[in-house]
Amino acid sequence: MYSEEKVIDKIEILEDGTMFIREKTKVFRDGEVIAETYHRSSYTPEEEIPFINDNITGIASIIRTKEVVDKYKFEKQKTLSESLDKENI
């Protein structure tokens, strides 16, 4: 008998507030793991995180303060402006 189990096995948070979430899928045959696959997603502070589970929602609400989101947007705009300035030289 085959079965599948999905778990969030890794959450990383960068200094700028970006979250990386890794989901592991285990495939079982007769109770023994016969395969594992991974799916990774990343979310910047200004992106909406789809509901995955209560743990992810809780972590996101703690780290994604207005200050973190505003700083991310400021740094993003600053980088974009610097890039445009270099192109216009």
KAWONOR-V452926 format. One record per helix or strand of 3 or more residues. SS is the DSSP state (a for helix, b for strand). FROM is the first residue (numbers start at 1). LEN is the number of residues. If there is no record, write none. Layout:
ss->[SS | SS]
from->[FROM | FROM]
len->[LEN | LEN]
This chain:
ss->[b | b | b | a | a]
from->[2 | 19 | 32 | 54 | 66]
len->[12 | 11 | 12 | 10 | 22]
